[in-house]
């Protein structure tokens, strides 16, 4: 399931980013040279593609390059400044290259004139705005940022959602052995692998709470291809792929427990000084209770019968029914099952 879905997602982002840049640049070209509207818009589109392509590739792949990941550990203001300088280099180089490419058609000189200077100012403003949006999206989550900007949850809404809770095993013991700084680095790598799994399985990362990650899907998406059931195993695959890196840096490979459940929740904006999207309802409480049950049952991945009945098990994954679980505040016992790969241990 995997690499192709990530590739499709990246191409989709690249397409919409390039299209938006081309439209804005076409309008800018027209506004600067209204006497030749078609030619000016064409030059704007060409310039946009030359500049936007390397920037989009950089943004889509900077988490996969070790040097760029290290840069992200710098203070946000410094990292932001480095990115703006990089953008500026790409912009000036792109504008010069665009002049070279389009000059046989436009017959414009290759020197720096008023239009060229205006293009630099416009492009720098665009790069700063784009950087602010990207970094806000990374801080809040792009789904949350989109919902906040569009006001989707200004008024609370009832929704059907599936949730996956992932909790690191023996986090307290690992923190004691490693110390808080190295454990924080381990936790960051752990969450990065979970984020990769979320991207592969089309999940939204709702939040991180201590050593726990909360992933969510709208029920229609979660149940459509049952990616939510595969997601814990995809996360485990990423950690296994990075086993040697974990061992070299931390002397241990993190393991986790996971719980899955779906049901109705109420979603809405919450908070005064700091806004976020909150999910309220029994569904998350039941998922948390399932996660607690994973410790007592000795099973790493538990799923509620409510979710299992509505989903189709992905290939290679089997469900083993377990005794029902009594959940406080819920009248009927909760049917549960343990998920595991065929041929794998619990």
Residue pairs with C-beta under 8 A, 6 or more apart in sequence:
1 200
1 201
1 227
1 230
1 234
2 200
2 234
5 200
5 202
6 199
6 200
9 199
10 60
13 56
13 60
14 56
14 57
14 60
17 52
17 56
18 48
18 49
18 52
18 53
18 56
21 48
21 49
21 51
21 52
21 126
22 44
22 45
22 48
22 49
22 52
24 48
24 126
25 44
25 45
25 47
25 48
26 41
26 42
26 44
26 45
26 48
27 41
27 44
28 44
28 119
28 122
29 40
29 41
29 42
29 43
29 44
29 45
29 47
30 37
30 40
30 41
30 44
32 40
32 115
32 118
32 119
33 39
33 40
33 115
34 40
39 105
39 106
42 102
43 98
43 102
43 106
46 98
46 101
46 102
47 94
47 95
47 98
47 102
47 119
50 94
50 97
50 98
50 101
51 90
51 91
51 94
51 95
51 98
51 123
54 90
54 94
55 87
55 90
55 127
55 130
58 86
59 134
62 68
62 69
62 72
63 69
63 192
71 79
71 82
72 79
74 82
76 135
80 131
80 135
83 131
84 124
84 127
84 128
84 131
87 124
87 127
87 130
87 131
88 124
88 127
91 120
91 123
91 124
91 127
92 120
94 123
95 116
95 119
95 120
95 123
96 110
99 108
99 110
99 116
100 110
102 108
103 109
103 110
108 115
133 145
136 145
137 145
140 148
140 276
141 204
141 205
141 206
143 204
144 276
144 277
146 152
147 153
147 277
148 269
148 275
148 277
153 267
153 268
153 269
153 277
154 268
154 269
155 268
156 266
156 267
156 268
156 280
157 266
157 267
157 268
158 264
158 265
158 266
159 218
159 219
159 264
159 265
159 266
159 267
160 218
160 219
160 220
160 262
160 263
160 264
160 265
161 216
161 217
161 218
161 219
161 222
161 262
161 263
161 264
161 265
161 267
161 279
161 283
162 216
162 217
162 218
162 219
162 222
162 223
162 228
162 260
162 261
162 262
162 307
163 206
163 214
163 215
163 216
163 260
163 261
163 262
163 279
163 283
163 284
163 287
164 203
164 214
164 215
164 216
164 228
164 231
164 232
164 258
164 259
164 260
164 287
165 212
165 213
165 214
165 215
165 258
165 259
165 260
165 287
165 288
165 290
165 291
166 194
166 212
166 213
166 215
166 232
166 235
166 256
166 257
166 258
167 211
167 212
167 256
167 257
167 258
167 291
168 174
168 187
168 190
168 211
168 212
168 254
168 255
168 256
169 254
169 255
169 256
169 257
170 255
171 183
171 187
171 210
171 211
174 183
174 186
174 252
174 254
175 183
178 186
178 250
182 250
185 249
185 250
186 246
186 249
186 250
186 252
186 254
187 211
189 242
189 245
189 246
189 249
190 211
190 239
190 254
190 256
191 208
191 213
193 235
193 238
193 239
193 242
194 205
194 213
194 215
194 235
194 238
195 205
196 235
196 238
197 203
197 231
197 232
197 234
197 235
197 237
197 238
198 204
198 205
198 215
198 231
200 227
200 231
200 234
201 227
201 228
201 230
201 231
201 234
202 217
202 221
202 227
203 215
203 216
203 217
203 227
203 228
203 231
204 215
204 216
204 217
205 213
205 214
205 215
206 214
206 215
206 216
206 277
206 279
207 213
207 214
207 276
208 214
212 291
214 284
215 231
216 279
217 227
217 228
219 262
219 310
221 227
222 228
222 262
222 311
223 262
223 310
223 311
226 311
226 312
226 313
226 314
227 314
228 260
228 262
228 307
228 311
229 260
229 303
229 307
229 311
229 313
229 314
229 317
229 339
230 314
230 317
232 256
232 258
232 260
232 300
232 301
232 339
233 301
233 317
233 339
233 341
235 256
235 258
236 256
239 246
239 253
239 254
239 255
240 253
243 253
246 252
246 253
246 254
247 253
255 300
256 300
257 291
257 294
257 295
257 300
257 301
257 302
258 291
258 294
258 300
258 301
258 302
259 287
259 288
259 290
259 291
259 293
259 294
259 301
259 302
259 303
260 287
260 290
260 301
260 302
260 303
260 304
260 307
260 339
261 283
261 286
261 287
261 290
261 303
261 304
261 306
261 307
262 283
262 304
262 306
262 307
262 310
263 281
263 282
263 283
263 286
263 306
264 281
264 283
265 279
265 280
265 281
265 283
265 284
266 279
266 280
266 281
267 277
267 278
267 279
267 280
268 277
268 278
268 280
269 275
269 276
269 277
269 278
270 276
270 277
270 278
271 278
282 329
282 330
285 327
285 329
286 304
286 327
286 330
286 334
287 304
289 325
289 327
289 328
289 334
290 302
290 303
290 304
290 325
290 334
290 336
291 302
293 302
293 325
293 336
294 300
294 301
294 302
297 322
297 338
298 346
299 322
299 338
299 340
299 346
300 338
300 340
300 346
301 338
301 339
301 340
302 322
302 336
302 337
302 338
302 339
303 319
303 336
303 337
303 338
303 339
304 334
304 335
304 336
305 321
305 334
305 335
305 336
305 337
306 334
306 335
308 319
308 337
313 319
316 341
316 342
317 339
317 340
317 341
317 342
318 339
318 340
318 341
318 342
319 337
319 338
319 339
320 337
320 338
320 339
320 340
321 335
321 336
321 337
322 336
322 337
322 338
323 336
324 333
324 334
324 335
324 336
325 333
325 334
325 335
325 336
326 333
326 334
327 333
327 334
338 346
340 346
